Every structure is written in C-alpha cells, then in structure tokens.
Amino acid sequence: MDQIKIFVINLKRSPERRNEIIRQMNLYELKFEFFEAIDGKLISAETIQKSRERSDHWYKVDEGQDATMKLGEIGVAMSHYNLYQKIISDNLDLAIIIEDDVNFDKRFQQFLQSRNQVKSIMKNFDLILLGYCTHDAKFDHGAVCSYWGRNKISKNYYVGIPVIWYWSAIAYVVSRKGALLLSQKQGQFPCVTADILTANSPQYGVKLGVLSKPIVWPGPHNNLSTIQLLDPNRNQIKRELKMEDHKKRDFKSLKRSLQNLKAILRKEKVKIKRRQYLFTTDRY
C-alpha cells in the first residue's frame, strides 16, 4: 500500500540538511520528494515590501511594535505557500509537509504505515501537527487536547483538538481543503510566518488537530534564529514566561483547588453536557 506523500522543503544551499534527511528517510525506508525552498536572501525588494505591508495590520500588534517579518521568515512562508499550491494543483487528498532540519524515530514510520487510519482521521481535521511546542520552544512535551473529539492512533497516542496555542511548521499533515484555506489566508505575499499560520489556522476555518505526543522534532541542523519567532527580548514572550513561572509557583495551590472542585462535583452529581464545554465535537 502506498504511503502518504511526503514533501521535504529544502534550500539548495543547505546540502548538510539535505544529506541528513536523506539518511533518515533511507533508514526507515520512506519515500519522499524534495521541494525547493525560497531563499530569503534572494527575495526581491518588492516582495519584501508587499509582504511587510500586509503583515503590519496585525503582526506588529501580536508580536510587538518593533517586530518585523524577517527575510528568513518570508522565505519559509513563501515555500509553504508554494507547496500548498502544488497540493491543490496536483489534487492530492492529503500530504505530509516537513522541513529539512528535523529528527524523528520509528513512530513516524508507523504513523505513515497506518494510511487508512490517518485518512479516516483526516475526515475530522484539515491539519494535524506532528511536531509542535508552545512559547517555551520545547518540542518534547505532549499536547493538552480537548476530551471531546479525540481520535485514537494507537494505545500510546491520539489526535485531538488543542486547548492551548501550539505553533510549528516543522512537520504536519494537511488535506487539500486545509492547503486551500491556508493559501487563501497567506497569499502570494506572506502576511504571517508559517509557524503562526498553522497555530492560528482555526481562525481561518481550518480544523486543527495535534498528536498527543510529538513524533517529529528539531534536528541537529535546526537553527531557530532562521525563523526567529522566539526572540527573548520581545515583551510578549517575556510576559508568557512570567506567566509560566507564576503557574509553577502556584501549582500546589491549583492542585488543591482542583481536588476540592472534583469533590464538589461528585457530591452534587453534576452532569456536564457537551454544549456547556467549549471544546465539544460540535466545534469541528
């Protein structure tokens, strides 16, 4: 049985990444196709100007008034956009997009081998992140998903609707419909980075899912400065980190509160209907 089509985005001037991804693919006997990336250093001045003009209306608000889409970010966004166009023009029902600076293990191979199961799950989603993180840039943490609408992959992990914000474009499954919605939002002149595009995709009508455990993560050749989403000097990131520290300090207090809440719910025999929960199956 044919596996799901894999596209690897690669820059011509990155042979070390190209060789490493070939090694990994050969190790797990996976078929794939390279897709030439747009080099941020070769983008025209007109493209840069139009892209930044489009992004100004919200990107600066989200990332800080001093934030500007960098050449690398524009190049990556254009590369993903061009690949969406290929998926649409080739009429592919779904495809896996990965960047060339990743690592994975046998679970990725096993995921691909369950093609029928993945196709079945993709009836409920337009996009599934296979690798992701929050603002802490840690790609080894599992995702927090809604209780409703989970789709089991194996006894160890499942696909679910994320209840907090996860960003990444290092590896994901996307349907033709998902590629169409993402390309419509992004446009020929990118208005947002590829990572934020996938993270915010529900705003554009995309049914977003994440694996409960990531099966792809940044590899030895990954350089976050190329994407430069997590600048520690940005006020937004500082606020997020402070919030995380505060949550850790109050963890014990929160745990006690949750235990008390559970006791109250059990005592009163409260029945929570699905429509009273934000992340219900009706959401998708």
C-alpha positions in Angstrom: 0.0 0.0 0.0 1.3 3.4 -0.9 2.3 5.7 1.9 1.1 9.2 2.3 3.1 11.5 0.1 5.9 13.3 1.9 7.3 16.6 0.8 10.6 17.9 2.3 11.2 21.6 2.0 14.9 22.2 1.4 17.2 25.1 0.4 19.7 24.4 -2.4 22.4 26.0 -0.3 21.8 23.6 2.6 23.4 20.3 1.5 24.1 19.2 5.0 20.4 19.2 5.9 19.6 17.6 2.6 22.0 14.7 3.3 20.8 14.2 6.9 17.2 14.0 5.9 18.1 11.5 3.1 19.9 9.4 5.7 16.9 9.4 8.0 14.4 8.6 5.2 16.6 5.7 4.0 16.9 4.4 7.5 13.2 4.0 7.8 12.6 3.1 4.1 10.4 6.1 3.5 9.7 7.6 0.1 9.7 11.3 -0.2 10.1 14.2 -2.6 12.2 17.3 -2.1 10.5 20.7 -2.7 12.8 23.6 -3.4 12.5 26.3 -0.8 12.5 30.0 -1.4 15.8 31.6 -0.3 15.1 34.6 1.9 18.3 36.2 0.8 17.2 36.2 -2.8 13.7 37.7 -2.3 13.0 40.8 -4.3 12.6 44.2 -2.6 9.1 44.4 -4.0 8.1 41.1 -2.4 9.6 42.1 0.9 7.8 45.5 0.9 4.4 44.0 0.0 4.7 41.2 2.5 5.6 43.6 5.3 2.8 45.9 4.3 0.3 43.0 4.6 1.7 41.8 7.9 1.7 45.2 9.6 -2.0 45.3 10.3 -1.8 42.6 12.9 1.7 41.1 13.1 3.1 44.0 15.0 0.2 44.0 17.4 0.7 40.3 18.1 4.5 40.3 18.2 5.3 43.8 19.4 5.5 47.2 17.7 9.2 46.6 16.9 8.6 43.2 15.3 9.0 42.8 11.5 8.9 39.7 9.4 12.5 38.8 8.6 13.8 37.6 5.3 14.1 34.1 6.5 10.5 34.1 7.8 9.2 35.5 4.5 11.2 32.8 2.5 9.8 30.0 4.7 6.3 31.3 4.5 6.5 31.5 0.7 7.9 28.0 0.5 5.0 26.5 2.4 2.6 28.6 0.3 4.1 27.3 -2.9 3.7 23.8 -1.6 0.1 24.4 -0.8 -0.4 25.4 -4.4 1.2 22.2 -5.6 -1.1 20.1 -3.3 -4.1 21.9 -4.8 -3.0 21.7 -8.4 -2.0 18.0 -8.1 -5.4 17.3 -6.5 -3.8 15.4 -3.6 -6.3 14.4 -0.9 -3.6 14.9 1.8 0.2 15.2 2.2 2.8 15.5 4.8 5.0 18.6 4.8 8.2 18.5 6.8 11.2 20.9 6.9 14.7 19.5 6.3 16.0 20.3 9.8 14.1 17.6 11.8 14.6 14.3 13.6 12.1 11.5 14.0 12.1 7.9 15.0 10.2 4.7 14.2 6.9 6.2 15.3 6.9 8.4 12.3 7.3 5.3 10.1 4.5 3.6 11.9 2.3 6.7 11.5 2.8 6.6 7.8 2.1 2.9 7.6 -1.4 3.4 9.0 -2.5 5.3 5.9 -6.1 4.2 6.0 -6.4 5.2 9.7 -4.8 8.6 9.0 -7.1 9.2 6.1 -10.1 8.3 8.3 -9.0 10.7 11.0 -8.4 13.5 8.4 -12.1 13.4 7.7 -12.4 15.2 11.0 -9.4 17.5 10.5 -7.8 19.7 7.9 -4.4 19.9 9.5 -2.6 17.8 12.1 0.7 19.0 13.7 3.2 16.1 14.1 5.7 18.3 15.9 5.0 21.4 18.0 5.8 23.5 21.0 4.4 26.5 23.0 6.3 29.7 23.8 8.9 27.7 25.7 10.3 26.3 22.5 10.4 22.8 24.0 9.4 20.2 21.4 9.4 17.2 23.6 6.2 17.9 25.6 2.9 16.3 24.9 -0.1 18.4 23.9 -3.1 19.3 26.0 -6.2 18.3 24.0 -9.9 18.5 24.4 -11.6 15.4 25.9 -14.1 15.5 23.1 -13.3 14.6 19.5 -10.2 12.5 20.2 -9.2 10.1 17.5 -7.0 7.2 18.6 -3.9 6.3 16.6 -2.5 3.6 18.9 -2.7 2.7 22.6 0.0 5.3 23.3 -1.2 8.4 21.5 -4.1 10.0 19.7 -5.1 13.1 17.6 -7.1 15.8 19.5 -8.2 19.4 19.3 -5.7 21.6 21.1 -7.0 23.6 24.0 -3.9 25.9 24.2 -1.8 27.5 21.5 0.8 25.3 19.8 3.0 26.6 17.0 5.3 24.9 14.5 5.5 24.2 10.8 8.3 21.6 11.0 6.0 18.7 10.3 2.3 18.3 9.7 -0.4 16.5 7.7 -2.6 18.7 5.6 -5.6 18.0 3.4 -6.3 19.6 0.1 -9.0 21.7 1.8 -6.5 22.7 4.5 -4.0 23.7 1.9 -6.6 25.8 0.2 -7.7 27.6 3.3 -4.1 28.3 4.4 -3.1 29.5 1.0 -6.1 31.9 0.8 -5.0 33.4 4.1 -1.3 33.6 3.3 -1.4 34.8 -0.3 1.4 35.2 -2.7 2.9 37.9 -0.4 3.0 36.3 3.1 1.3 38.2 5.9 2.4 35.8 8.7 5.1 33.3 9.4 4.5 29.7 8.5 4.5 28.6 12.2 2.0 31.2 13.3 -0.2 30.4 10.2 -0.6 26.8 11.4 -1.0 27.8 15.0 -3.8 30.3 14.3 -5.3 28.3 11.5 -8.7 27.7 13.2 -9.3 31.4 12.8 -9.2 30.8 9.0 -11.7 27.9 9.1 -9.1 25.2 9.4 -9.9 22.2 11.6 -6.7 21.9 13.5 -5.5 18.8 15.4 -2.3 17.8 17.2 -0.8 14.5 18.1 -0.9 13.9 21.9 2.8 13.2 21.7 5.1 14.8 19.0 6.8 12.3 16.7 8.9 14.9 14.9 11.2 17.5 16.5 14.1 19.9 15.5 17.2 18.1 14.4 20.9 18.9 14.9 20.9 21.3 11.9 17.9 23.3 13.2 18.6 26.9 13.8 15.7 28.8 15.4 17.3 32.1 14.5 16.4 31.3 10.9 12.8 31.5 11.8 13.3 33.9 14.7 9.9 33.6 16.3 11.0 33.4 19.8 13.1 36.5 20.4 13.5 36.6 24.2 13.6 40.4 24.1 10.1 40.7 22.9 7.6 41.8 25.5 5.0 39.3 24.6 7.4 36.4 25.2 8.6 37.9 28.4 5.0 38.0 29.6 4.4 34.4 28.7 7.5 33.3 30.5 6.5 35.2 33.6 3.1 33.6 33.5 4.7 30.1 33.3 6.8 30.9 36.3 3.8 32.0 38.2 1.9 28.9 37.3 4.7 26.7 38.6 4.8 28.5 41.9 1.1 28.1 42.4 0.9 24.5 41.2 0.3 23.1 44.6 -2.5 25.6 45.4 -4.1 24.9 42.0 -3.9 21.1 42.6 -5.7 21.5 45.9 -8.4 23.7 44.3 -8.9 21.1 41.6 -9.3 18.3 44.2 -11.9 20.4 46.1 -13.7 21.1 42.9 -13.8 17.4 42.0 -15.2 16.6 45.4 -18.0 19.2 45.0 -18.8 17.8 41.6 -19.0 14.2 42.9 -21.1 15.3 45.8 -23.6 17.2 43.8 -23.5 14.7 40.9 -23.2 17.5 38.4 -23.7 16.3 34.8 -21.7 18.4 32.4 -23.4 18.5 29.0 -21.2 18.7 25.9 -22.7 22.0 24.8 -21.5 23.6 28.1 -17.9 22.7 27.3 -16.0 25.0 24.9 -14.2 22.2 23.1 -17.0 19.9 22.0 -17.3 17.8 19.0 -19.6 20.5 17.6 -16.6 22.8 17.3 -15.4 20.8 14.4 
